[in-house]
Amino acid sequence: MTNSSTINEFIKNTKEALAISEDDSRLGVRGFEFDNSTSEKDCVLVIGLNPAGDEEDAENEGDIRTYLYSLKKSIKSKYVYNKYYKPIYELMNDIFGNEAKWHWCNKSWDILSKEIEHSEEEDFLDVIHEEYLNHQNRKVSIYIGDMFYYHETSSKKLPLKEEEEEKFYPQYCKEMLGLHIDTLLKAGKNIKFVYINNSQVSQWLCDGDIKTFTVFGDRKIPIFFGRMLSGGIDSFSRLRLVNEIQDYLNKLESKIEK
């Protein structure tokens, strides 16, 4: 479930930041997808640059359907994009001991199955239901956000304002990150941390500094900076990232217990 006024804010910000028309065929229509489940509060937020795809993907986004991200079993669909999302899923489950799930598992099956029936995943309904049941009771939900809700597979073709990039986009990214965080907080979510899954976004948010971690403003949300996991990360760097995040969460939990 999403809130239309919040969605419009994500799309409005994207349109203004890229200086594009609202009629641009690649502009998204939904923005950040989240759920209002009151029983599933613990979550992580993963932020990328922009959704992949083209005009067809932007058009399909307006249909009654949900993004399923990755599934353990292979389903050939643009809405089950294992190449990008599976490494995120695997990282979060390494961090949380196989207790992480995609946020669509928080929906009731009646609602979710109706959404799927309107999409190309309908033939795989039984497989998706199996995944849903296997993940339903996991404790930490994974939410996916982007800095620009604009469909473009090649980041080099993203219509950025080149002359304003250095001074404009660092501040823009901070505001968009804050919007994602506030959206989840208002929905009653407890954000364990945010992972920035893109090197360019990490650079913008770090203001040119080289760092792997910060705490975001008054909200005091831990932010871990990185590169796109699907772009390749060696086993040593990946293990170091898992350990860094686990150490932080363990220290935070110890402080709370005291």
Secondary structure as GFF3:
##gff-version 3
##sequence-region A 1 258
A	DSSP	alpha_helix	4	18	.	.	.	ID=ss1
A	DSSP	beta_strand	42	48	.	.	.	ID=ss2
A	DSSP	alpha_helix	55	60	.	.	.	ID=ss3
A	DSSP	alpha_helix	82	95	.	.	.	ID=ss4
A	DSSP	beta_strand	100	102	.	.	.	ID=ss5
A	DSSP	three_ten_helix	103	106	.	.	.	ID=ss6
A	DSSP	alpha_helix	109	117	.	.	.	ID=ss7
A	DSSP	three_ten_helix	120	124	.	.	.	ID=ss8
A	DSSP	alpha_helix	125	135	.	.	.	ID=ss9
A	DSSP	beta_strand	140	146	.	.	.	ID=ss10
A	DSSP	three_ten_helix	155	157	.	.	.	ID=ss11
A	DSSP	three_ten_helix	162	164	.	.	.	ID=ss12
A	DSSP	alpha_helix	165	186	.	.	.	ID=ss13
A	DSSP	beta_strand	190	197	.	.	.	ID=ss14
A	DSSP	alpha_helix	199	205	.	.	.	ID=ss15
A	DSSP	beta_strand	213	216	.	.	.	ID=ss16
A	DSSP	three_ten_helix	217	219	.	.	.	ID=ss17
A	DSSP	beta_strand	221	226	.	.	.	ID=ss18
A	DSSP	three_ten_helix	229	231	.	.	.	ID=ss19
A	DSSP	alpha_helix	235	257	.	.	.	ID=ss20
###
